[in-house]
Amino acid sequence: MIIDCHCHAGRGDGLTGPWDTRAPLKHYLLRAKAAGIRRTVLFAAFHSDYATANKEVAQIVNGQPERFYGFAFVHAARDQGRVHKLVEMAVMKYGFSGIKIHRHDAPISREVCDAARMFALPVLYDVAGDVSVCELLAQEYPDVNFIIPHLGSFADDWRAQLALIDHLVRHANIYTDTAGVRRFDLLEQAVRRAGAHKILFGSDGPWLHPGVELAKIKALHLPLQQEGLVLGMNLYNLIHPVRKQWSFVLSG
């Protein structure tokens, strides 16, 4: 099963660009279906109130639970003091499986990491090139899994991407996704040095074409077992214990 671990959905309210205006799924879903992508992790577009944004994403996810997983978007600074509440709502009411945070909003905080630890959630944290924080995250929260998207830099900062590969190699709880990675040689190097078990397929939909992003993985010509890890099993392995634990609690 091919799982896209990185896709935005719903409406933002910033109106400064697509990323905080609207993330419509109509064309994404057609493209994903044509590419053979069967499941997708959804989280909000940038928003001034992530409680509102997460609720909208939950409506989408729970409308097609066989198609989508949900991650809760939080703002480390603006949501200070209520991160636990937001994450608890996302897990216990919406059935979400992870946390999304972006350094564009604010750097990650202990409050976010503590919530991830409490609910056994992976954190997809866009470090926006500041990959040195991975050293601290790995040391302080070795029991929390962190997915650093774009190989560390959507801005194609090859220095940051090279540095992230070192973190992938050295730290068991640091992962990355392939969304928007343009330097194919660095993608090859990440798989070769860190191993396919540390790489997750992501598209950064709906703004990037999921079929185009998927083609990069196919172009790696990995052995089938390794390709399967990248295309879905790695993400599944990160969220399955979470979903199993909390589904049992909710059903009980």
PEPEFEN-V402359 format. One record per residue. N is the residue number from 1. RES is the residue in one letter. D_FIRST is the distance of its C-alpha to the first C-alpha in whole Angstrom. Layout:
n & res & d_first
N & RES & D_FIRST
N & RES & D_FIRST
This chain:
n & res & d_first
1 & M & 0
2 & I & 4
3 & I & 6
4 & D & 10
5 & C & 12
6 & H & 15
7 & C & 17
8 & H & 20
9 & A & 21
10 & G & 25
11 & R & 28
12 & G & 30
13 & D & 34
14 & G & 35
15 & L & 35
16 & T & 36
17 & G & 32
18 & P & 29
19 & W & 28
20 & D & 30
21 & T & 31
22 & R & 28
23 & A & 24
24 & P & 23
25 & L & 20
26 & K & 21
27 & H & 21
28 & Y & 18
29 & L & 16
30 & L & 17
31 & R & 16
32 & A & 12
33 & K & 12
34 & A & 14
35 & A & 12
36 & G & 8
37 & I & 7
38 & R & 6
39 & R & 8
40 & T & 11
41 & V & 13
42 & L & 17
43 & F & 20
44 & A & 24
45 & A & 26
46 & F & 29
47 & H & 31
48 & S & 34
49 & D & 33
50 & Y & 30
51 & A & 31
52 & T & 31
53 & A & 28
54 & N & 26
55 & K & 27
56 & E & 26
57 & V & 22
58 & A & 22
59 & Q & 24
60 & I & 21
61 & V & 18
62 & N & 20
63 & G & 20
64 & Q & 17
65 & P & 15
66 & E & 12
67 & R & 11
68 & F & 13
69 & Y & 14
70 & G & 17
71 & F & 19
72 & A & 23
73 & F & 25
74 & V & 28
75 & H & 31
76 & A & 33
77 & A & 36
78 & R & 37
79 & D & 35
80 & Q & 37
81 & G & 38
82 & R & 35
83 & V & 32
84 & H & 32
85 & K & 33
86 & L & 30
87 & V & 27
88 & E & 28
89 & M & 28
90 & A & 25
91 & V & 24
92 & M & 26
93 & K & 26
94 & Y & 23
95 & G & 21
96 & F & 19
97 & S & 18
98 & G & 19
99 & I & 22
100 & K & 23
101 & I & 26
102 & H & 27
103 & R & 31
104 & H & 32
105 & D & 33
106 & A & 34
107 & P & 33
108 & I & 31
109 & S & 34
110 & R & 34
111 & E & 34
112 & V & 30
113 & C & 29
114 & D & 31
115 & A & 29
116 & A & 26
117 & R & 28
118 & M & 29
119 & F & 26
120 & A & 23
121 & L & 21
122 & P & 20
123 & V & 22
124 & L & 21
125 & Y & 24
126 & D & 25
127 & V & 28
128 & A & 29
129 & G & 30
130 & D & 32
131 & V & 30
132 & S & 33
133 & V & 32
134 & C & 29
135 & E & 32
136 & L & 33
137 & L & 30
138 & A & 29
139 & Q & 33
140 & E & 33
141 & Y & 30
142 & P & 28
143 & D & 27
144 & V & 25
145 & N & 22
146 & F & 22
147 & I & 20
148 & I & 22
149 & P & 20
150 & H & 22
151 & L & 23
152 & G & 25
153 & S & 27
154 & F & 26
155 & A & 29
156 & D & 29
157 & D & 31
158 & W & 31
159 & R & 33
160 & A & 31
161 & Q & 27
162 & L & 29
163 & A & 30
164 & L & 27
165 & I & 26
166 & D & 29
167 & H & 28
168 & L & 24
169 & V & 26
170 & R & 28
171 & H & 27
172 & A & 24
173 & N & 23
174 & I & 23
175 & Y & 20
176 & T & 19
177 & D & 17
178 & T & 17
179 & A & 18
180 & G & 21
181 & V & 22
182 & R & 24
183 & R & 26
184 & F & 23
185 & D & 26
186 & L & 25
187 & L & 21
188 & E & 22
189 & Q & 25
190 & A & 22
191 & V & 20
192 & R & 23
193 & R & 25
194 & A & 23
195 & G & 20
196 & A & 16
197 & H & 16
198 & K & 17
199 & I & 16
200 & L & 13
201 & F & 12
202 & G & 14
203 & S & 15
204 & D & 18
205 & G & 18
206 & P & 20
207 & W & 22
208 & L & 20
209 & H & 19
210 & P & 15
211 & G & 15
212 & V & 18
213 & E & 16
214 & L & 13
215 & A & 16
216 & K & 17
217 & I & 14
218 & K & 14
219 & A & 18
220 & L & 18
221 & H & 17
222 & L & 16
223 & P & 16
224 & L & 12
225 & Q & 12
226 & Q & 13
227 & E & 11
228 & G & 8
229 & L & 10
230 & V & 11
231 & L & 7
232 & G & 6
233 & M & 8
234 & N & 11
235 & L & 11
236 & Y & 10
237 & N & 13
238 & L & 15
239 & I & 15
240 & H & 14
241 & P & 18
242 & V & 19
243 & R & 17
244 & K & 19
245 & Q & 22
246 & W & 23
247 & S & 21
248 & F & 24
249 & V & 27
250 & L & 26
251 & S & 26
252 & G & 29
